[in-house]
Amino acid sequence: MTDIFKPISDGNSPPPSPTDPFQSTGNEPARTLIAGVVGGLVSAAGYLIYSRLPEDQKERIHQQVRTVVESRVNELRSRFNI
C-alpha cells in the first residue's frame, strides 16, 4: 500500500481488516511456490502433448507462432518508429 492510500491514524482506529487486498498475509512465499509448481506441471503436460503430435501439426504450430511473433515485432517497430 502506498502512502497516498494509507488512512491517517489517530491511534484509536482499528487495524486494517484481514480481507484488505493490500495487506500482506505472510504466506506469500507459499503462494509463489504453489504458482511455480502449477506452472511447471502445466509446462510439462504441454511438452508431453506437443512431443506426441505428428510432424504436420507441429509445423502448423510453428507457423502460427512465427505469425504471432512477426506481428508483435512489427507492432513494436511501428510504435517506436524503428
C-alpha positions in Angstrom: 0.0 0.0 0.0 1.4 3.4 -0.9 1.3 6.4 1.4 -1.3 8.0 -0.7 -3.9 5.4 0.1 -3.0 4.8 3.8 -5.6 6.2 6.2 -4.3 8.8 8.7 -4.1 7.0 12.0 -5.0 8.8 15.2 -4.1 5.9 17.4 -7.7 4.9 18.1 -8.6 3.4 14.8 -8.8 -0.4 14.5 -6.2 -2.3 12.5 -6.9 -3.0 8.8 -9.3 -5.9 8.1 -7.8 -9.2 7.1 -9.8 -9.0 3.8 -7.7 -6.0 2.8 -6.1 -7.0 -0.5 -3.2 -4.7 0.1 -2.3 -6.2 3.4 0.4 -8.8 3.4 -0.7 -12.1 5.0 2.7 -13.6 5.5 2.1 -16.7 3.3 3.3 -15.0 0.0 6.3 -17.4 -0.4 3.9 -20.4 -0.2 1.6 -18.9 -2.8 4.7 -18.2 -5.0 5.9 -21.8 -4.6 2.4 -23.2 -5.5 2.2 -21.0 -8.6 5.7 -22.2 -9.7 4.8 -25.8 -9.2 1.5 -25.5 -11.0 3.3 -23.6 -13.8 5.9 -26.4 -14.1 3.2 -29.1 -14.2 1.3 -27.3 -17.0 4.5 -26.8 -18.9 5.5 -30.4 -18.6 2.0 -31.5 -19.7 2.2 -29.2 -22.7 5.6 -30.6 -23.7 4.3 -34.2 -23.5 1.3 -33.3 -25.7 3.5 -31.4 -28.1 6.1 -34.2 -28.4 3.4 -36.7 -29.4 2.0 -34.6 -32.2 2.5 -35.6 -35.8 5.0 -33.5 -37.8 2.4 -31.7 -39.9 0.7 -30.4 -36.8 4.0 -29.3 -35.2 4.8 -27.4 -38.4 1.3 -25.7 -38.3 2.0 -24.7 -34.7 5.4 -23.3 -35.7 3.9 -21.3 -38.5 1.2 -19.8 -36.1 3.9 -18.9 -33.6 6.0 -17.3 -36.3 3.0 -15.3 -37.5 2.2 -14.0 -33.9 5.8 -13.1 -33.2 6.2 -11.3 -36.5 3.0 -9.3 -35.9 4.2 -8.3 -32.4 7.6 -7.3 -33.6 6.0 -5.2 -36.4 3.7 -3.6 -33.8 6.6 -2.7 -31.6 8.6 -1.3 -34.5 5.7 0.8 -35.6 5.2 2.1 -32.0 8.9 3.0 -31.6 9.4 4.1 -35.3 12.3 1.7 -35.8 
